[in-house]
Every structure is written in C-alpha cells, then in structure tokens.
Amino acid sequence: MCLLCHALGAIFCVKSRSVNVVARFRFLALWSFIRNFVSILLRKKETMRKILFIALSFLAVCATAANHVYVRSKQNLRCEGYFPQLSPDGKKVISAPTDAKKLYIYDLDTQKRDVVADEGVPGFEAIFGKNGKVYYVSMKINKDHLIFRSGRVYDPESGSDREVLSPQHGAVHAINGTDGTAVVGEQKEWNTRDAGTFAWALGSKLYIYRNGEKHTYSPVNVQTGYLWVDVSPDGSKVLFHVPAMGLYICDATNGRVLNKLSGCLMPKWYNNDLIVAQGRGRLGYNIIIFRADGTGGIQSLASGECVMPSVSGNHVIYTTKGGSVKLLTLETPQEREVRLEQERLEAERIAKEKAEEAARIEAEKQAAENQEANQ
C-alpha cells in the first residue's frame, strides 16, 4: 500500500508541473487524508480493485487539470515605468513614473523614448485606442483649488496632441469600448456613440453604454463603490471589483450579476471567458489568469513582485515593483493545438521536399553514371 501511495504521489508530482497552482495546493492538502483512507480500505482484499480504481480516477482528475493558457514567450522590455500599456500592433509601450507626473511612449523597434505629456499628472489613466493613438486625462487646479480634468489624444505618428473633452469638475476616464475609444466624465462625454459597448462606474453606480445609449445599474448594494470596470471583447459581460467583497461579473444587457469571484487587483478581460489580474493573498504579486465562470482554478502566469497587468490581444504586459516592464505572449490550448498541427504539417512538407530533392539528385547521378558506362 505504501508503495502504491508513493507511486501515485510521484506520478502526480511529475504531472503537476503543468497544473495550475491552486489545483496542486488542493491536492497536496488532501494527500494525507487520501493515503490514510486508502490504507484502511485496502486491508479488505475484496475492495482493493474498487478502491484502486477510485483513487486512480481521482488522481487523473487532479493531475490532468489543463492550463487556461500557455506562455509562448516572456520578454524583458528595454523600457521602465509603471501603468504600462502595449499598442495594438505590439510595437509601442506607454508608461509613467510612480507619481504619474509624466507620460512616456517607447518605440520597441528603435528603443526611442518620447514624452507624451508632462503636465497634469497624465500617467494614471492613459490607454492605447484601437486606432493606435494614446488617450489620457490631464488635471489642473484652478484658483479656487478645484480640480478640473480634460480628455486628450496623442497621435504617435504625427506627434500631434489635442483636447477632445474640455475641462470639467469631477471624474474623467478614457475607456476602450468594443468599437472604439470614448472619454467620459460626470458632466461631459466624447465619442460615446462610436465606441460601441463600454462601461465605467461612479461610486456604486455602473454605467453601461450600448449603441450610444447610457444605462445605469446598481448590481451590488454597497457604499464603497466599484473599481476596475471592464467590458468583455464581445460586449456581453462587465466585470468590476467591490472592495472587501470580491470580483463581480454581470450581464452587459441588463446589469444582472452572473457570478461572484474572489477578490483580485486590476482585473482585465483576456478574452470573452478568461480574466487576467494581479493576485492577492497567497498569490499576491503574481500575474494570474482564471475563468469568469469560476471553474478550472487559478493559473499563475508570472511571479516575483509583478504588478499592474494589462491586456493587448494575446499579450499581457506588466511591471515589477522596481519598474521593469515585461511582456508575455499567450496562447489558449485550442490555439496551441492549431499551431502545433500547422508546424507538424510544415515540417512534413519540408521533409517531403527534401526527400524529393534528394531523390532527384540521386536519379540524375544514376543517370549520369549509366550514360558514362554506356559510352
């Protein structure tokens, strides 16, 4: 029996290298119980077969839990800063110092850094739009010590910078929707009709825009408000975080809560089913990914003082507590399967061409030898 338990444990340890961290922790926590349970039941020979089958079945479920995604590559980018964002074409990065008093843009090809803005604390909420332009919020304090915020857009191609939303008192946010980018505030808005479906929150009110129409919901009755609102790529779901309560997923068409998950920091949709975030608690300072429906556990993508993740296509960009910016390129199991199949077919094609070329050369050589022999 001891040999059986140790063998099962060894199999799991080997298999678990590709299993998400939470599934592994849960299995190890249950291992002592499983071992004792199997030990007692195996004393009865007539139940040995049944118990062995159950144990192996349980092990198979635990050990074969698939990763949500695979990390194809990890890059240490030659730029520094916080609040990093990657452009849609993957060629530029915007970031800011810790105080967000400046906003920089890096060209990853030329390694050149330019200043987008250095007034109005522009680094906090800067984003790349789907058109590759940079949208950010600039803040000014008037003579009465009131804070006014405006929305601006910077074009990396031309270097032009213009105001798209005039200064207003209160919150202002630049937000990517399913079709474009909008800049919204408590009093004024810009481009909400052409941005598709998007959402933002003010206190405990969730504003969801669909086809230019603004809908107001309060899915969770709290006084603390909602943070980190984000709409799924297909515009069907909205996520937001409630302090001390957790992460909520709601229906974008009616504001109804679909699911509640454990709390995390700075969550963003990776695709319509998966969410990337900065972990908390045991997984603090990890970049994690998990399903919006709560199944499959939590997978750690990166560990070691990792903060401030954001998503761009199949990339996740984040920074460390020291300001080093890193880039992950991900693929889902389905994407990985397709890629490996394409690589297999390509390898077979190349091997076939090489074999045909070798056969042709051999045939020409043989023909030349036969001709020489006939002469």
C-alpha positions as CSV (number, residue, x, y, z in Angstrom):
1,M,0.0,0.0,0.0
2,C,2.8,2.4,0.9
3,L,4.4,1.7,-2.5
4,L,1.1,2.4,-4.2
5,C,0.6,5.7,-2.4
6,H,4.2,6.8,-3.1
7,A,3.8,5.8,-6.7
8,L,0.6,7.8,-7.1
9,G,2.3,10.8,-5.4
10,A,5.3,10.5,-7.8
11,I,3.0,10.4,-10.8
12,F,1.2,13.5,-9.6
13,C,4.3,15.4,-8.9
14,V,5.6,14.8,-12.4
15,K,2.2,15.5,-14.0
16,S,1.5,18.6,-11.8
17,R,4.3,20.6,-13.4
18,S,1.8,21.8,-15.9
19,V,-1.2,22.1,-13.5
20,N,-2.3,25.4,-12.1
21,V,-1.0,26.3,-8.7
22,V,-4.3,26.2,-6.8
23,A,-5.2,22.7,-8.1
24,R,-1.8,21.5,-6.9
25,F,-2.2,23.1,-3.4
26,R,-5.6,21.5,-3.0
27,F,-4.3,18.0,-4.0
28,L,-1.4,18.2,-1.6
29,A,-3.7,19.3,1.3
30,L,-5.8,16.3,0.7
31,W,-3.0,13.8,0.2
32,S,-2.6,12.8,3.8
33,F,-6.3,12.0,4.0
34,I,-6.3,10.1,0.8
35,R,-3.3,8.0,1.9
36,N,-4.9,7.1,5.3
37,F,-8.2,6.4,3.7
38,V,-6.7,4.1,1.1
39,S,-4.6,2.3,3.7
40,I,-7.7,1.4,5.8
41,L,-9.8,0.2,2.9
42,L,-7.1,-1.8,1.2
43,R,-7.0,-4.1,4.2
44,K,-10.1,-5.7,2.7
45,K,-9.0,-7.6,-0.3
46,E,-12.4,-7.7,-1.9
47,T,-12.5,-3.9,-2.1
48,M,-8.9,-3.5,-3.4
49,R,-9.9,-3.3,-7.0
50,K,-12.7,-0.8,-6.5
51,I,-10.6,1.5,-4.2
52,L,-7.7,1.4,-6.6
53,F,-10.0,2.4,-9.4
54,I,-11.5,5.3,-7.4
55,A,-8.0,6.5,-6.3
56,L,-6.7,6.5,-9.8
57,S,-9.8,8.2,-11.1
58,F,-9.4,11.0,-8.5
59,L,-5.8,11.3,-9.3
60,A,-6.5,11.6,-13.0
61,V,-9.0,14.4,-12.4
62,C,-6.5,16.4,-10.2
63,A,-3.4,15.7,-12.3
64,T,-4.8,16.4,-15.8
65,A,-6.4,19.8,-15.0
66,A,-5.5,21.7,-18.1
67,N,-3.9,25.2,-18.1
68,H,-6.1,28.0,-19.2
69,V,-3.3,29.3,-21.4
70,Y,0.3,28.6,-22.3
71,V,3.0,31.2,-22.1
72,R,4.7,31.1,-25.5
73,S,7.3,33.7,-24.7
74,K,8.4,36.2,-22.0
75,Q,10.3,39.3,-22.8
76,N,12.1,41.8,-20.6
77,L,11.4,45.1,-22.5
78,R,14.1,47.7,-22.6
79,C,11.9,50.3,-21.0
80,E,10.9,51.2,-17.5
81,G,7.9,52.6,-15.7
82,Y,4.5,51.9,-14.2
83,F,1.0,51.6,-15.6
84,P,2.3,50.1,-18.8
85,Q,0.1,49.6,-21.9
86,L,1.0,47.9,-25.2
87,S,-0.1,49.3,-28.5
88,P,-2.5,47.2,-30.7
89,D,0.4,46.5,-33.2
90,G,2.7,45.5,-30.3
91,K,5.4,48.0,-31.3
92,K,5.0,50.7,-28.7
93,V,4.6,51.0,-24.9
94,I,3.3,53.8,-22.8
95,S,4.3,54.1,-19.1
96,A,4.8,56.6,-16.3
97,P,6.9,57.1,-13.2
98,T,5.5,56.2,-9.9
99,D,4.0,59.6,-9.3
100,A,2.4,59.6,-12.9
101,K,3.5,63.2,-13.4
102,K,4.8,62.3,-16.9
103,L,3.7,60.0,-19.7
104,Y,6.3,58.3,-21.9
105,I,6.0,56.4,-25.1
106,Y,8.6,53.9,-26.1
107,D,9.2,52.6,-29.6
108,L,10.3,49.0,-29.2
109,D,11.9,48.8,-32.6
110,T,14.1,51.9,-32.3
111,Q,14.3,51.9,-28.5
112,K,13.5,55.6,-28.6
113,R,11.6,57.3,-25.8
114,D,9.4,60.4,-26.2
115,V,7.4,62.4,-23.7
116,V,3.7,62.4,-24.5
117,A,2.8,64.9,-21.7
118,D,4.5,66.2,-18.6
119,E,1.7,68.4,-17.1
120,G,-1.5,67.5,-15.3
121,V,-0.5,64.1,-13.9
122,P,-1.2,62.3,-17.3
123,G,0.2,58.9,-16.4
124,F,-2.6,57.4,-14.3
125,E,-5.3,56.5,-16.9
126,A,-3.5,56.6,-20.3
127,I,-4.5,53.9,-22.8
128,F,-3.9,53.0,-26.4
129,G,-7.0,53.2,-28.5
130,K,-7.8,50.6,-31.1
131,N,-6.5,53.1,-33.7
132,G,-3.0,53.2,-32.1
133,K,-3.5,56.7,-30.6
134,V,-2.9,57.5,-26.9
135,Y,-5.8,58.8,-24.9
136,Y,-5.2,60.3,-21.5
137,V,-6.6,62.5,-18.8
138,S,-5.0,65.8,-17.8
139,M,-5.7,67.5,-14.5
140,K,-5.4,71.2,-13.5
141,I,-6.3,73.0,-10.3
142,N,-7.9,76.4,-10.6
143,K,-7.6,79.5,-8.4
144,D,-10.3,78.2,-6.1
145,H,-8.4,75.0,-5.6
146,L,-10.9,72.9,-7.5
147,I,-9.6,70.1,-9.7
148,F,-10.6,70.1,-13.4
149,R,-9.9,67.2,-15.7
150,S,-9.9,67.2,-19.5
151,G,-9.5,64.4,-22.1
152,R,-6.7,64.5,-24.7
153,V,-5.5,62.3,-27.5
154,Y,-1.9,62.0,-28.8
155,D,-1.0,60.6,-32.2
156,P,2.4,58.8,-32.2
157,E,2.7,59.0,-36.0
158,S,2.4,62.8,-36.3
159,G,3.3,63.8,-32.7
160,S,0.1,65.9,-32.5
161,D,-1.7,66.3,-29.2
162,R,-5.2,67.8,-28.9
163,E,-8.0,68.2,-26.4
164,V,-11.1,66.1,-27.1
165,L,-13.0,66.7,-23.9
166,S,-13.0,70.2,-22.3
167,P,-12.1,70.6,-18.6
168,Q,-14.8,69.7,-16.1
169,H,-15.0,69.2,-12.4
170,G,-15.2,65.6,-11.2
171,A,-14.0,62.3,-12.6
172,V,-12.9,61.8,-16.2
173,H,-11.9,58.5,-17.8
174,A,-10.6,57.3,-21.2
175,I,-12.2,54.0,-22.0
176,N,-11.9,51.4,-24.8
177,G,-15.2,50.0,-26.0
178,T,-15.9,47.2,-28.4
179,D,-15.7,49.5,-31.4
180,G,-13.5,52.5,-30.4
181,T,-12.5,54.8,-27.6
182,A,-14.6,57.2,-25.5
183,V,-13.7,59.8,-23.0
184,V,-16.4,60.3,-20.3
185,G,-16.9,62.5,-17.3
186,E,-19.6,63.3,-14.8
187,Q,-20.8,66.2,-16.9
188,K,-19.5,65.8,-20.4
189,E,-18.7,63.0,-22.8
190,W,-16.9,62.4,-26.1
191,N,-17.3,59.7,-28.8
192,T,-19.7,57.6,-26.8
193,R,-21.8,56.8,-29.8
194,D,-19.0,55.4,-31.9
195,A,-17.2,53.4,-29.1
196,G,-19.6,50.5,-29.1
197,T,-20.3,48.8,-25.8
198,F,-18.3,50.1,-22.8
199,A,-18.7,50.7,-19.1
200,W,-17.4,52.8,-16.2
201,A,-18.5,53.4,-12.6
202,L,-19.0,56.3,-10.3
203,G,-19.4,55.3,-6.7
204,S,-21.9,52.4,-6.6
205,K,-23.5,53.2,-10.0
206,L,-22.4,51.2,-13.0
207,Y,-22.8,53.0,-16.4
208,I,-23.1,50.7,-19.4
209,Y,-23.2,52.3,-22.9
210,R,-24.7,50.3,-25.7
211,N,-25.0,51.9,-29.2
212,G,-24.6,55.4,-27.8
213,E,-27.3,54.9,-25.1
214,K,-26.3,55.2,-21.4
215,H,-27.8,52.7,-18.9
216,T,-27.4,53.0,-15.2
217,Y,-27.4,50.0,-12.8
218,S,-26.5,49.2,-9.2
219,P,-25.8,45.4,-9.3
220,V,-24.3,45.3,-5.8
221,N,-25.8,47.4,-3.0
222,V,-22.7,48.8,-1.3
223,Q,-21.3,52.2,-0.2
224,T,-17.7,51.5,-1.1
225,G,-18.3,51.8,-4.9
226,Y,-17.0,49.8,-7.8
227,L,-13.4,49.6,-9.2
228,W,-11.7,48.4,-12.4
229,V,-14.7,48.2,-14.6
230,D,-14.1,46.4,-17.9
231,V,-16.3,45.0,-20.7
232,S,-15.6,41.7,-22.4
233,P,-14.4,41.9,-26.1
234,D,-17.8,40.7,-27.4
235,G,-19.6,43.3,-25.2
236,S,-21.7,40.7,-23.4
237,K,-20.3,40.9,-19.9
238,V,-18.9,43.5,-17.5
239,L,-16.5,42.9,-14.6
240,F,-15.9,45.1,-11.6
241,H,-14.3,44.8,-8.2
242,V,-16.0,45.7,-4.9
243,P,-13.6,46.4,-2.1
244,A,-13.7,43.7,0.7
245,M,-16.3,41.7,-1.2
246,G,-14.7,40.4,-4.4
247,L,-14.9,40.4,-8.2
248,Y,-18.3,40.5,-9.9
249,I,-19.4,39.5,-13.4
250,C,-22.6,41.0,-14.7
251,D,-24.7,40.8,-17.9
252,A,-24.0,43.9,-20.0
253,T,-27.5,43.9,-21.4
254,N,-29.3,44.2,-18.1
255,G,-26.8,44.6,-15.3
256,R,-27.7,41.3,-13.6
257,V,-24.9,39.7,-11.6
258,L,-23.8,36.4,-13.3
259,N,-21.0,35.4,-10.9
260,K,-19.0,36.5,-7.9
261,L,-15.4,35.5,-7.5
262,S,-12.6,36.0,-5.1
263,G,-11.0,39.5,-4.9
264,C,-8.1,40.4,-7.1
265,L,-6.4,43.6,-8.3
266,M,-6.6,45.4,-11.6
267,P,-8.6,42.7,-13.5
268,K,-8.9,42.8,-17.3
269,W,-10.6,40.6,-19.8
270,Y,-8.2,38.4,-21.8
271,N,-10.9,37.1,-24.0
272,N,-14.6,36.5,-23.5
273,D,-14.1,33.8,-20.9
274,L,-10.7,34.4,-19.2
275,I,-9.6,37.2,-16.9
276,V,-6.1,38.4,-16.2
277,A,-5.4,40.2,-12.9
278,Q,-2.8,40.8,-10.1
279,G,-3.3,38.3,-7.4
280,R,-4.0,38.8,-3.7
281,G,-3.2,36.9,-0.5
282,R,-1.2,33.8,-1.2
283,L,-1.0,34.8,-4.9
284,G,-0.1,38.4,-4.2
285,Y,2.4,40.0,-6.6
286,N,1.6,37.2,-9.1
287,I,0.0,37.8,-12.5
288,I,-2.8,35.3,-12.7
289,I,-5.5,34.1,-15.1
290,F,-8.8,32.4,-14.4
291,R,-12.2,31.7,-15.9
292,A,-15.1,34.2,-15.4
293,D,-17.4,31.3,-14.6
294,G,-15.1,30.3,-11.7
295,T,-14.2,26.8,-13.0
296,G,-10.7,25.4,-13.5
297,G,-8.9,27.2,-10.7
298,I,-6.3,29.9,-10.9
299,Q,-3.2,29.7,-13.1
300,S,-0.2,31.8,-12.3
301,L,1.4,33.4,-15.3
302,A,4.3,35.2,-13.6
303,S,5.6,35.6,-10.0
304,G,8.0,37.8,-8.1
305,E,6.8,41.3,-7.4
306,C,4.6,41.5,-10.5
307,V,2.1,44.3,-10.6
308,M,-0.2,46.4,-12.9
309,P,-1.1,43.9,-15.7
310,S,-2.9,45.0,-18.8
311,V,-4.0,43.1,-21.9
312,S,-3.4,43.7,-25.6
313,G,-4.5,41.0,-28.0
314,N,-2.7,37.8,-26.9
315,H,-0.2,39.8,-24.9
316,V,-0.1,40.6,-21.2
317,I,2.2,43.5,-20.2
318,Y,3.1,44.2,-16.6
319,T,5.7,45.8,-14.5
320,T,7.6,44.8,-11.3
321,K,7.8,46.8,-8.1
322,G,11.2,48.0,-9.3
323,G,9.7,49.3,-12.6
324,S,11.0,46.7,-15.0
325,V,8.4,46.2,-17.8
326,K,7.8,42.6,-19.0
327,L,5.7,41.2,-21.8
328,L,4.1,37.7,-22.0
329,T,2.8,36.2,-25.2
330,L,0.0,33.7,-24.5
331,E,-2.0,31.1,-26.4
332,T,-5.0,29.1,-25.4
333,P,-4.9,25.3,-25.6
334,Q,-7.0,25.4,-28.8
335,E,-4.6,27.9,-30.4
336,R,-1.7,25.8,-29.3
337,E,-3.2,22.7,-30.8
338,V,-3.8,24.5,-34.1
339,R,-0.2,26.0,-34.1
340,L,1.4,22.6,-33.4
341,E,-0.6,21.0,-36.1
342,Q,0.4,23.7,-38.6
343,E,4.1,23.2,-37.5
344,R,3.8,19.5,-37.9
345,L,2.3,19.8,-41.4
346,E,5.0,22.4,-42.3
347,A,7.7,20.0,-41.1
348,E,6.2,17.2,-43.1
349,R,6.1,19.4,-46.2
350,I,9.8,20.4,-45.8
351,A,10.8,16.8,-45.2
352,K,8.9,15.7,-48.3
353,E,10.5,18.4,-50.4
354,K,14.0,17.5,-49.1
355,A,13.3,13.8,-49.8
356,E,12.1,14.6,-53.3
357,E,15.1,16.8,-53.9
358,A,17.5,14.1,-52.7
359,A,15.7,11.5,-54.9
360,R,16.0,13.8,-57.9
361,I,19.7,14.4,-57.3
362,E,20.2,10.6,-56.9
363,A,18.3,9.9,-60.1
364,E,20.4,12.4,-62.0
365,K,23.6,11.0,-60.6
366,Q,22.5,7.5,-61.5
367,A,21.5,8.6,-65.0
368,A,24.9,10.2,-65.5
369,E,26.7,7.1,-64.3
370,N,24.6,4.9,-66.7
371,Q,25.4,7.2,-69.6
372,E,29.1,7.2,-68.8
373,A,29.0,3.4,-68.5
374,N,27.3,3.1,-71.9
375,Q,29.9,5.2,-73.5
